[in-house]
Amino acid sequence: MFRSPPLSPGSRQPLNRNSFRQLSRLLAYARPYMGGLVVAGIASLISTAFNLLFPQLVGRLIDVSFLEANLDQLNRILPILLGVFAGQAIFSGIQNYLIARTGESVVAELRKSLFRHLLGLSSSFFENNRTGDITSRLTSDISTVQSVVSTTLVQVFTLPIVLLGTLAILFFTNWKLTLLILSVVPPVALIARFLGRQIRQMSKAFQDQVAHANAHAEETISGVRVVQSFTAENVETTRYGELIQASLKVALQRARMSAFLGPMIFFSIFAALALVLWYGGRLVALKEISPGELLTFVLYTFNIAGTVGTLTSIFAQVQSALGASSRIFELLDTHTDLKESERPVSLSRAEGRVKFEQVQFGYGDRGHVLENINLQADPGEVVAIVGPSGSGKSTLVSLIPRFYDVTAGRITLDGVDLRDLSLEELRAHIAIVPQETLLFSGTIADNILYGRPGATEKEVREAAQAANAHEFIGRFPEGFQTVVGERGVKLSGGQRQRIAIARALLKNPRLLILDEATSSLDSESESLVQEALNTLMQGRTTFVIAHRLSTIRSADRIVVLDQGRIVEEGRHEALLAKGGLYRDLYELQFRNNGQE
C-alpha cells in the first residue's frame, strides 16, 4: 500500500527552478481582489504624480526667493504646495488601505485553502509528519508570503513607472547629470541579484529550522505531564534551545546579507548624489543652471534613490517569500492516497451489513499486518475483535471508515465496495468511540453537537441522558455551556467517554466502532459507560475491540486475531470450550485479575 511520504523540511533543491510557477500560483490567490489592487495602483500613480510635482515647486520657490525676489510668485506657490501635500496624503491613504485589505484577505484565503486540503489527507500523512511542522507552514510560512501578494504586487507595477518618469524628467532637466547617476545602476543590479538569491536560500532554511523548533515545542507541551514526571524539563529546554540556536544562526546569516544589501545600494546612490552635487555646483558657478534647478535635480535624485532602494527591498522580500511558498506548495501538492470514485454509488439507506472478502493490508514496506481476512457482520450484530497485542485489531476496524485502503481483497457495505462510496457518505454511516476520547476546546454542547451540528437543544439533552451524561453535566454551574478545556482536560476519563457516546448517539449511525472504549476507566466509570454503550449499540452493527474480555461475553460473535489472521470465531462459551487462543487469553486475564 502506498503511504504519504513525509514532507522534506531540509530540501536544498535549486530554488530558482520553479520561481515563476510558484510566483504565479501565489498571485492566483490575489485574482479575486484584482479590482481593489488596480484602484490601489491608480491611487499609487496619482500619489506619485504629486510627489514628482514637489521638486519642481521647491526649485521654483528657491529661484523666486533668491534670484527674482518676487513675493507675489512666492505667495502663489504656497497654496499649490499645500494642495500637492494634501493630494499625496489622500491617495497614499487610499492605496495603503486597499493594499492592506487585499493582503489580509489573500492570506486568510490561503490559510483556509491549506487547512481544507490538510483535512482531506489520509491518516498515513499525519503519521509521517510532525504536527508542529505542519502548523508552521500554516502560520509563519503563509505570513511570510503576505507582502508578495499585496504590497509587492502593486509596487512591482508602479515603481518602474515612477522610476522611468523620474528619469525622463531628469534627462529633460540635465542629461549630463542624469548619465552620471545612471553609471552606478549596472553594478548595483548585479550585486542585488547575487545577494537576493542567497537571501532566498537562507529564508527557506530559516523556515525549516523554525518548523523543527515548533514541532518539538508542540510535542513537549502536549506531553508536559510525562516531561514533568521524569523531571526532564532541563533536557527538553536544552533540546529546544539548540533548535532555536540553529534557526538563529540561519536568521543572522540572512540578516547579514540583507543588512549589507540595502546599505550597499544606498551608498552607491548617495555616492552618485555627491558627484551630482559637486558637478552641479560647478554648473551653478558657471551660470549654466540656476540653484533652484540644481535643488530640483537633487530632490529627483532622492526619488530615484528611494525607488531603487524599495525595489531592492521588494526583491529580497520576493526571494524570502518564494522560499516559504515552496514549503506551502509542497504541502498543497501532497495528495491523499485514498482515491475517491469518479462515479460514487449512493446508498439510500444503509442496513449495516459489512463483509471482508480476502482482505490483506500492510503499511508500506513493513509487510502484511492483516492476511486473508474473511468476515461478515450482519445488520444489528455485535462482533467483538480480540487477540494479543499487535495482532491487528485496531488496523482491522480502521479499514471500515477507510482511514486506510486494503492492499488486496475488498470490504463491502450492503454489497457495495467501500471504494465505490464517497468518503463523506461512508463515514456518515459510522461512529467511533475510541479508548482515548478527544474533545475539542469548546463547550459540552459544542462537543455533542459535533455528531450532528443541526440538532436541536432537546435532541442534545436526550442524547446526553441516553449516554448517562446528563447527571454530571447538571452538576456544573454552566451545564451544557461548560467549557471542557483543550482536549477535554477539565473532565474525567469517564465523563469524556460519555460525552463521546452522546455525540455518537446524536449522529445515529448504522455502524459503530468501539475501540477499547472502557479499558482505561475505573470500575464505577466503566459501569456507567458500559450501560451507555449498551444503549448506543442497540440496533446497530457494532465492532468492539475489548481489552477486558468480561465485557464481550454477550457479543453475537467473537473474532480472535493472531498475527494478522483470524484463528478462531464463535460465541464466548463455545470458544472457551474449544480450548484455543481465546481460552488462553481469558484464563491469563482471569489469573491477573484474581477473579472473573
C-alpha positions as CSV (number, residue, x, y, z in Angstrom):
1,M,0.0,0.0,0.0
2,F,1.2,3.5,-0.8
3,R,1.8,5.7,2.2
4,S,2.0,9.5,2.0
5,P,5.7,10.4,2.3
6,P,7.0,12.8,4.9
7,L,7.5,16.4,3.9
8,S,11.1,17.5,3.2
9,P,11.9,20.3,5.6
10,G,15.6,20.2,4.7
11,S,15.2,20.2,1.0
12,R,18.1,22.1,-0.8
13,Q,17.0,21.8,-4.4
14,P,17.9,24.6,-6.8
15,L,15.5,27.2,-5.6
16,N,15.1,29.1,-8.8
17,R,13.9,26.2,-10.9
18,N,10.2,26.9,-10.4
19,S,10.3,30.5,-9.3
20,F,7.9,31.8,-11.9
21,R,5.5,29.0,-11.4
22,Q,5.4,29.5,-7.7
23,L,5.0,33.2,-8.0
24,S,2.2,32.7,-10.5
25,R,0.4,30.3,-8.0
26,L,0.8,32.8,-5.2
27,L,-0.6,35.7,-7.3
28,A,-3.6,33.5,-8.3
29,Y,-4.9,33.9,-4.8
30,A,-4.9,37.7,-5.4
31,R,-7.1,37.4,-8.5
32,P,-10.5,37.8,-6.8
33,Y,-9.2,41.1,-5.3
34,M,-7.6,42.4,-8.5
35,G,-10.2,45.2,-8.8
36,G,-9.0,46.7,-5.5
37,L,-5.4,46.3,-6.5
38,V,-6.0,48.1,-9.7
39,V,-7.6,51.0,-7.8
40,A,-4.6,50.9,-5.4
41,G,-2.3,51.0,-8.3
42,I,-4.1,54.1,-9.8
43,A,-4.0,55.8,-6.4
44,S,-0.3,55.0,-6.1
45,L,0.4,56.6,-9.5
46,I,-1.6,59.7,-8.6
47,S,0.2,59.9,-5.3
48,T,3.5,59.6,-7.2
49,A,2.5,62.3,-9.6
50,F,2.0,64.7,-6.7
51,N,5.5,63.6,-5.4
52,L,7.0,64.4,-8.8
53,L,5.5,67.9,-8.7
54,F,7.1,68.7,-5.4
55,P,10.7,69.1,-6.6
56,Q,9.6,71.4,-9.4
57,L,7.7,73.6,-7.0
58,V,10.6,73.7,-4.5
59,G,13.1,74.5,-7.2
60,R,10.8,77.3,-8.5
61,L,10.4,78.6,-4.9
62,I,14.1,78.8,-4.4
63,D,14.7,80.7,-7.7
64,V,11.7,83.1,-7.0
65,S,13.0,83.8,-3.5
66,F,16.8,84.2,-4.1
67,L,17.1,85.2,-7.7
68,E,13.9,87.0,-8.6
69,A,12.8,88.2,-5.2
70,N,9.2,88.0,-6.5
71,L,6.9,87.9,-3.4
72,D,3.7,87.5,-5.5
73,Q,5.0,84.4,-7.1
74,L,6.2,83.2,-3.7
75,N,2.7,83.6,-2.3
76,R,1.1,81.7,-5.2
77,I,3.4,78.7,-4.8
78,L,2.4,78.2,-1.1
79,P,-1.2,77.0,-1.7
80,I,-0.1,74.9,-4.6
81,L,2.4,73.2,-2.3
82,L,-0.3,72.6,0.3
83,G,-2.6,71.1,-2.3
84,V,0.2,68.8,-3.5
85,F,0.7,67.6,0.1
86,A,-3.0,67.1,0.6
87,G,-3.4,65.2,-2.7
88,Q,-0.5,63.0,-1.9
89,A,-1.8,62.2,1.6
90,I,-5.3,61.3,0.4
91,F,-4.3,59.0,-2.5
92,S,-1.5,57.4,-0.4
93,G,-4.1,56.6,2.3
94,I,-6.4,55.0,-0.3
95,Q,-3.5,53.0,-1.6
96,N,-2.4,51.8,1.8
97,Y,-5.9,50.7,2.9
98,L,-6.7,48.8,-0.3
99,I,-3.3,47.0,-0.2
100,A,-3.7,46.1,3.4
101,R,-7.2,44.7,2.8
102,T,-6.0,42.7,-0.1
103,G,-3.0,41.3,1.8
104,E,-5.1,40.2,4.8
105,S,-7.9,38.7,2.6
106,V,-5.4,36.7,0.4
107,V,-3.6,35.3,3.5
108,A,-7.0,34.3,5.0
109,E,-8.0,32.6,1.8
110,L,-4.6,30.8,1.5
111,R,-4.8,29.6,5.1
112,K,-8.4,28.3,4.6
113,S,-7.4,26.6,1.4
114,L,-4.4,24.9,3.0
115,F,-6.4,23.9,6.1
116,R,-9.1,22.4,3.9
117,H,-6.5,20.5,1.9
118,L,-4.9,19.2,5.2
119,L,-8.2,17.8,6.4
120,G,-8.6,15.8,3.2
121,L,-5.3,14.0,3.6
122,S,-5.2,10.4,4.8
123,S,-4.1,9.1,8.2
124,S,-0.7,8.0,6.8
125,F,0.3,11.6,6.0
126,F,-0.2,12.7,9.6
127,E,1.6,9.6,10.9
128,N,4.6,10.5,8.8
129,N,4.7,14.3,9.6
130,R,5.0,16.2,12.8
131,T,2.1,18.4,13.7
132,G,4.4,21.3,14.6
133,D,5.9,21.3,11.1
134,I,2.5,21.3,9.5
135,T,1.3,24.1,11.8
136,S,4.4,26.2,11.0
137,R,3.6,26.0,7.3
138,L,0.0,27.0,8.0
139,T,1.0,30.1,10.1
140,S,4.5,31.5,9.8
141,D,5.2,30.4,6.2
142,I,1.9,32.0,4.9
143,S,2.6,35.2,6.8
144,T,5.9,35.4,5.0
145,V,4.3,35.5,1.6
146,Q,1.7,38.0,2.6
147,S,3.6,41.1,1.3
148,V,4.2,39.5,-2.1
149,V,0.5,39.1,-2.9
150,S,-0.4,42.6,-1.8
151,T,2.1,45.4,-1.4
152,T,4.7,43.9,-3.6
153,L,2.2,43.2,-6.4
154,V,1.2,46.9,-6.6
155,Q,4.8,48.2,-6.3
156,V,6.2,45.9,-8.9
157,F,4.0,47.6,-11.5
158,T,4.0,51.2,-10.2
159,L,7.6,51.7,-9.1
160,P,9.1,51.1,-12.6
161,I,6.7,53.7,-13.9
162,V,7.8,56.1,-11.2
163,L,11.5,55.3,-12.0
164,L,11.0,55.9,-15.7
165,G,9.0,59.0,-15.2
166,T,11.6,60.5,-12.8
167,L,14.5,59.6,-15.2
168,A,12.6,61.3,-18.1
169,I,12.3,64.5,-16.1
170,L,15.9,64.3,-15.1
171,F,17.0,63.9,-18.7
172,F,14.9,66.9,-19.6
173,T,16.4,68.9,-16.8
174,N,20.1,68.0,-17.4
175,W,21.2,64.9,-19.4
176,K,24.9,65.1,-18.2
177,L,23.9,64.8,-14.5
178,T,21.5,62.0,-15.3
179,L,24.1,59.9,-17.1
180,L,26.3,60.4,-14.0
181,I,23.6,58.9,-11.8
182,L,22.9,56.0,-14.2
183,S,26.5,54.9,-14.2
184,V,26.0,53.2,-10.8
185,V,23.0,51.2,-11.8
186,P,24.6,48.1,-13.6
187,P,27.0,47.1,-10.8
188,V,24.2,47.6,-8.2
189,A,21.8,45.4,-10.1
190,L,24.4,42.6,-10.4
191,I,25.2,42.6,-6.7
192,A,21.5,42.7,-5.8
193,R,20.8,39.7,-7.9
194,F,23.6,37.7,-6.3
195,L,22.7,38.6,-2.7
196,G,18.9,38.2,-3.4
197,R,19.5,34.5,-4.4
198,Q,21.5,33.9,-1.2
199,I,18.7,35.6,0.9
200,R,16.1,33.3,-0.6
201,Q,18.0,30.1,0.2
202,M,18.6,31.3,3.7
203,S,15.0,32.2,4.1
204,K,13.8,28.7,3.3
205,A,16.4,27.2,5.6
206,F,15.2,29.5,8.4
207,Q,11.6,28.5,7.9
208,D,12.7,24.8,8.0
209,Q,14.6,25.4,11.3
210,V,11.6,27.2,12.9
211,A,9.3,24.4,11.8
212,H,11.6,21.9,13.6
213,A,11.5,24.0,16.8
214,N,7.7,24.4,16.6
215,A,7.3,20.7,16.2
216,H,9.4,19.9,19.2
217,A,7.7,22.6,21.3
218,E,4.2,21.2,20.4
219,E,5.2,17.7,21.3
220,T,6.7,18.7,24.6
221,I,3.8,20.9,25.6
222,S,1.2,18.2,24.7
223,G,3.2,15.7,26.8
224,V,4.1,18.0,29.6
225,R,3.0,15.6,32.3
226,V,5.4,13.0,31.1
227,V,8.1,15.5,30.9
228,Q,7.5,16.7,34.4
229,S,7.1,13.1,35.8
230,F,10.5,12.2,34.5
231,T,12.0,15.6,35.6
232,A,13.1,16.1,32.0
233,E,12.4,19.9,32.0
234,N,16.1,20.7,31.6
235,V,16.6,18.1,28.9
236,E,13.7,19.4,26.8
237,T,14.7,23.0,27.4
238,T,18.2,22.2,26.2
239,R,16.9,20.5,23.1
240,Y,14.5,23.4,22.3
241,G,17.3,25.9,22.9
242,E,19.6,24.0,20.4
243,L,16.8,24.1,17.8
244,I,16.3,27.8,18.4
245,Q,20.0,28.5,18.2
246,A,20.1,26.7,14.9
247,S,17.4,28.9,13.5
248,L,19.0,32.0,15.0
249,K,22.3,31.1,13.2
250,V,20.5,31.0,9.8
251,A,18.5,34.1,10.7
252,L,21.7,36.0,11.4
253,Q,23.3,34.9,8.2
254,R,20.2,36.1,6.3
255,A,20.3,39.4,8.4
256,R,23.9,39.9,7.4
257,M,23.1,39.5,3.8
258,S,20.1,41.8,4.0
259,A,21.9,44.3,6.1
260,F,24.7,44.5,3.5
261,L,22.4,44.7,0.5
262,G,20.4,47.8,1.5
263,P,23.3,50.0,2.7
264,M,25.5,48.9,-0.3
265,I,22.8,50.1,-2.7
266,F,22.2,53.4,-0.8
267,F,25.9,54.1,-0.6
268,S,26.2,53.7,-4.4
269,I,23.2,56.0,-4.9
270,F,24.4,58.7,-2.5
271,A,27.9,58.4,-3.8
272,A,26.4,59.3,-7.2
273,L,24.5,62.1,-5.4
274,A,27.7,63.5,-4.0
275,L,29.1,63.6,-7.6
276,V,25.9,65.3,-8.7
277,L,26.2,68.0,-6.0
278,W,29.9,68.5,-6.9
279,Y,29.3,68.7,-10.7
280,G,26.0,70.6,-10.3
281,G,27.7,73.1,-8.1
282,R,30.2,73.7,-10.8
283,L,27.4,74.3,-13.3
284,V,25.7,76.8,-11.0
285,A,29.0,78.6,-10.5
286,L,29.4,78.8,-14.3
287,K,25.8,80.1,-14.6
288,E,24.7,77.1,-16.7
289,I,21.9,76.2,-14.3
290,S,20.1,78.0,-11.5
291,P,20.3,77.0,-7.8
292,G,16.6,76.1,-8.0
293,E,17.3,73.8,-10.9
294,L,20.1,72.1,-9.0
295,L,17.9,71.6,-6.0
296,T,15.1,70.2,-8.2
297,F,17.6,67.7,-9.7
298,V,18.9,66.7,-6.3
299,L,15.3,66.1,-5.0
300,Y,14.5,63.9,-8.0
301,T,17.8,62.1,-7.4
302,F,16.5,61.3,-3.9
303,N,13.3,60.0,-5.5
304,I,15.4,57.6,-7.6
305,A,17.4,56.5,-4.6
306,G,14.2,55.8,-2.7
307,T,12.7,53.9,-5.6
308,V,15.8,51.8,-6.3
309,G,16.0,51.1,-2.5
310,T,12.4,50.0,-2.4
311,L,12.8,47.8,-5.5
312,T,15.8,46.2,-3.8
313,S,13.8,45.6,-0.7
314,I,11.0,44.1,-2.8
315,F,13.5,41.8,-4.5
316,A,14.6,40.5,-1.1
317,Q,11.0,40.1,0.1
318,V,10.2,38.1,-3.1
319,Q,13.2,35.8,-2.5
320,S,12.1,35.2,1.1
321,A,8.5,34.6,0.1
322,L,9.4,32.2,-2.6
323,G,11.5,30.2,-0.1
324,A,8.4,30.0,2.2
325,S,6.0,29.3,-0.7
326,S,8.0,26.3,-1.8
327,R,7.1,24.8,1.6
328,I,3.5,25.7,1.3
329,F,3.1,24.3,-2.2
330,E,4.9,21.1,-1.2
331,L,2.0,20.7,1.3
332,L,-0.6,21.6,-1.2
333,D,0.8,19.3,-3.8
334,T,0.7,16.3,-1.3
335,H,-2.3,14.2,-2.3
336,T,-4.2,11.7,-0.3
337,D,-3.7,8.0,-1.2
338,L,-7.4,7.4,-0.6
339,K,-8.8,7.7,-4.1
340,E,-12.4,8.9,-4.5
341,S,-14.6,7.1,-7.0
342,E,-15.4,9.3,-10.1
343,R,-19.0,7.9,-10.0
344,P,-19.7,7.1,-6.4
345,V,-22.6,4.8,-5.6
346,S,-25.2,6.2,-3.2
347,L,-26.9,4.2,-0.6
348,S,-30.5,5.4,0.0
349,R,-30.5,3.8,3.5
350,A,-27.7,1.7,4.9
351,E,-28.7,-1.5,6.5
352,G,-25.3,-2.1,8.1
353,R,-24.1,-5.4,6.6
354,V,-20.3,-5.4,6.5
355,K,-18.2,-8.0,4.7
356,F,-14.5,-8.6,4.5
357,E,-13.5,-10.6,1.4
358,Q,-9.9,-12.0,1.2
359,V,-8.6,-8.8,2.8
360,Q,-4.9,-8.1,3.1
361,F,-3.3,-5.0,4.4
362,G,0.2,-3.7,5.0
363,Y,1.9,-0.5,6.0
364,G,4.3,0.2,3.1
365,D,7.4,-1.9,3.3
366,R,6.6,-3.3,6.8
367,G,4.9,-6.4,5.4
368,H,1.3,-7.6,5.8
369,V,-0.4,-6.7,9.1
370,L,-3.6,-8.5,8.0
371,E,-3.7,-11.7,6.0
372,N,-6.7,-13.4,4.3
373,I,-9.4,-11.8,6.4
374,N,-12.9,-13.2,5.6
375,L,-15.6,-11.9,8.0
376,Q,-19.2,-10.8,7.8
377,A,-21.2,-8.7,10.3
378,D,-25.0,-8.7,9.7
379,P,-27.2,-5.7,10.4
380,G,-27.5,-5.1,14.2
381,E,-24.9,-7.8,15.0
382,V,-22.2,-7.1,17.7
383,V,-18.9,-8.5,16.6
384,A,-16.0,-8.4,19.2
385,I,-12.4,-8.4,18.0
386,V,-9.9,-9.8,20.4
387,G,-6.3,-11.0,20.3
388,P,-2.8,-10.4,21.6
389,S,-1.2,-7.0,21.4
390,G,-0.1,-6.3,17.8
391,S,-2.4,-8.8,16.3
392,G,-4.1,-6.2,14.0
393,K,-7.3,-5.5,15.9
394,S,-7.2,-1.7,15.6
395,T,-6.0,-1.9,12.0
396,L,-8.9,-4.2,11.1
397,V,-11.5,-1.7,12.3
398,S,-9.6,1.3,10.8
399,L,-10.3,-0.2,7.3
400,I,-14.0,0.2,7.7
401,P,-14.1,4.0,7.6
402,R,-11.3,3.9,5.1
403,F,-8.7,5.5,7.2
404,Y,-6.6,3.2,5.1
405,D,-7.4,1.2,1.9
406,V,-6.9,-2.6,1.7
407,T,-3.9,-3.8,-0.1
408,A,-5.8,-6.7,-1.6
409,G,-9.4,-8.0,-1.5
410,R,-12.3,-5.8,-0.6
411,I,-14.7,-4.6,2.1
412,T,-18.3,-4.1,1.3
413,L,-21.2,-2.2,3.0
414,D,-24.6,-3.7,2.0
415,G,-22.8,-5.4,-1.0
416,V,-21.1,-2.1,-2.2
417,D,-17.3,-1.9,-2.2
418,L,-16.3,0.8,0.2
419,R,-14.1,2.4,-2.5
420,D,-17.2,2.9,-4.7
421,L,-18.8,5.0,-2.0
422,S,-17.8,8.6,-1.4
423,L,-15.8,9.1,1.8
424,E,-18.3,11.6,3.0
425,E,-21.3,9.2,2.7
426,L,-19.4,6.2,4.0
427,R,-18.3,8.0,7.2
428,A,-21.7,9.5,7.7
429,H,-22.9,6.0,8.5
430,I,-20.1,5.3,11.0
431,A,-19.5,6.5,14.6
432,I,-16.3,5.7,16.5
433,V,-15.8,5.7,20.3
434,P,-12.0,5.3,20.9
435,Q,-10.1,4.4,24.0
436,E,-8.7,7.9,24.4
437,T,-11.6,10.3,23.6
438,L,-10.7,13.6,22.0
439,L,-12.9,16.5,22.9
440,F,-12.5,19.9,21.3
441,S,-11.9,23.0,23.4
442,G,-15.4,24.3,23.3
443,T,-18.5,23.7,25.5
444,I,-20.1,20.3,26.3
445,A,-22.9,21.2,24.0
446,D,-20.5,22.0,21.2
447,N,-18.8,18.6,21.5
448,I,-22.1,16.7,21.5
449,L,-23.3,18.7,18.5
450,Y,-20.2,17.6,16.6
451,G,-22.2,14.4,15.9
452,R,-24.9,16.4,14.1
453,P,-24.4,20.2,14.0
454,G,-28.1,20.9,13.1
455,A,-29.6,19.1,16.1
456,T,-31.9,20.8,18.4
457,E,-31.3,21.5,22.1
458,K,-33.9,18.9,23.0
459,E,-32.1,16.3,20.9
460,V,-28.7,17.2,22.5
461,R,-30.2,16.7,26.0
462,E,-31.8,13.4,25.1
463,A,-28.5,12.1,23.7
464,A,-26.7,13.2,26.9
465,Q,-29.4,11.4,29.0
466,A,-29.1,8.2,27.0
467,A,-25.4,8.3,27.4
468,N,-25.6,8.7,31.2
469,A,-24.0,12.1,30.9
470,H,-27.0,14.3,31.9
471,E,-26.5,13.9,35.6
472,F,-22.8,15.0,35.8
473,I,-23.5,17.8,33.3
474,G,-26.3,19.1,35.5
475,R,-23.8,19.4,38.4
476,F,-21.7,22.0,36.5
477,P,-22.9,25.6,37.2
478,E,-22.8,26.3,33.4
479,G,-24.5,23.0,32.5
480,F,-24.2,22.2,28.8
481,Q,-22.3,25.5,28.3
482,T,-19.4,24.3,30.5
483,V,-16.1,24.8,28.7
484,V,-14.2,21.4,28.7
485,G,-10.7,22.8,28.0
486,E,-8.2,21.7,25.5
487,R,-8.7,18.0,24.6
488,G,-11.4,17.9,27.4
489,V,-8.8,18.2,30.1
490,K,-11.4,19.6,32.6
491,L,-13.4,16.4,32.5
492,S,-12.6,12.9,33.9
493,G,-12.0,10.0,31.6
494,G,-15.4,8.5,32.2
495,Q,-17.1,11.9,31.6
496,R,-15.2,12.4,28.3
497,Q,-16.3,8.9,27.2
498,R,-19.9,9.6,28.0
499,I,-19.8,12.9,26.0
500,A,-18.3,10.9,23.1
501,I,-21.1,8.3,23.4
502,A,-23.7,11.2,23.4
503,R,-22.0,12.6,20.3
504,A,-22.3,9.2,18.6
505,L,-25.9,8.7,19.7
506,L,-26.8,12.1,18.2
507,K,-25.2,11.1,14.9
508,N,-27.4,8.0,14.9
509,P,-25.0,5.8,12.7
510,R,-25.7,2.4,11.2
511,L,-22.2,1.2,12.0
512,L,-20.5,1.6,15.4
513,I,-16.8,1.0,16.2
514,L,-15.8,0.8,19.9
515,D,-12.0,0.7,20.2
516,E,-11.3,-0.5,23.8
517,A,-13.8,2.2,25.0
518,T,-13.7,1.2,28.7
519,S,-10.2,-0.2,29.1
520,S,-8.7,2.9,30.9
521,L,-11.7,3.6,33.3
522,D,-12.2,2.8,36.9
523,S,-14.9,0.3,37.9
524,E,-17.6,2.9,38.7
525,S,-17.0,4.9,35.4
526,E,-16.8,1.6,33.4
527,S,-20.2,0.6,34.7
528,L,-21.8,3.9,33.7
529,V,-20.0,3.9,30.3
530,Q,-20.9,0.3,29.6
531,E,-24.5,1.0,30.3
532,A,-24.4,3.9,27.9
533,L,-22.6,1.8,25.3
534,N,-25.3,-0.9,25.5
535,T,-27.9,1.8,24.7
536,L,-25.7,3.0,21.8
537,M,-25.3,-0.5,20.3
538,Q,-29.0,-1.3,20.1
539,G,-30.0,-1.9,16.5
540,R,-26.5,-1.0,15.1
541,T,-23.9,-3.2,13.5
542,T,-21.1,-2.9,16.1
543,F,-17.4,-3.8,16.1
544,V,-15.9,-3.9,19.6
545,I,-12.3,-4.1,20.4
546,A,-12.1,-5.2,24.0
547,H,-9.2,-5.4,26.4
548,R,-11.4,-6.8,29.2
549,L,-12.9,-10.0,27.9
550,S,-15.6,-10.0,30.6
551,T,-17.2,-7.1,28.7
552,I,-17.8,-9.0,25.5
553,R,-19.3,-12.3,26.8
554,S,-22.7,-11.2,25.4
555,A,-21.4,-10.4,21.9
556,D,-23.1,-12.2,19.0
557,R,-19.7,-13.3,17.7
558,I,-16.1,-13.1,18.9
559,V,-13.4,-13.0,16.3
560,V,-9.9,-13.9,17.6
561,L,-6.9,-12.5,15.7
562,D,-3.3,-13.6,15.9
563,Q,-0.5,-12.2,13.8
564,G,-3.0,-10.7,11.4
565,R,-5.1,-13.8,10.8
566,I,-8.5,-14.9,12.1
567,V,-7.7,-18.1,14.1
568,E,-11.0,-18.5,16.0
569,E,-14.5,-17.3,15.7
570,G,-17.7,-18.0,17.7
571,R,-19.5,-17.1,20.9
572,H,-17.9,-16.8,24.3
573,E,-19.0,-20.2,25.7
574,A,-18.1,-22.1,22.5
575,L,-14.6,-20.5,22.3
576,L,-13.9,-21.3,26.0
577,A,-15.0,-25.0,25.4
578,K,-12.8,-25.2,22.3
579,G,-9.7,-24.6,24.4
580,G,-7.7,-22.4,21.9
581,L,-6.1,-19.0,22.0
582,Y,-9.3,-17.3,23.3
583,R,-9.4,-19.5,26.3
584,D,-5.6,-18.9,26.9
585,L,-6.2,-15.1,26.8
586,Y,-9.3,-15.4,29.1
587,E,-7.5,-17.5,31.7
588,L,-4.5,-15.3,31.6
589,Q,-6.6,-12.3,32.3
590,F,-8.6,-14.2,35.0
591,R,-5.3,-15.1,36.8
592,N,-4.0,-11.5,36.5
593,N,-7.2,-10.0,37.9
594,G,-7.7,-12.7,40.5
595,Q,-11.3,-13.0,39.7
596,E,-13.9,-13.3,36.9
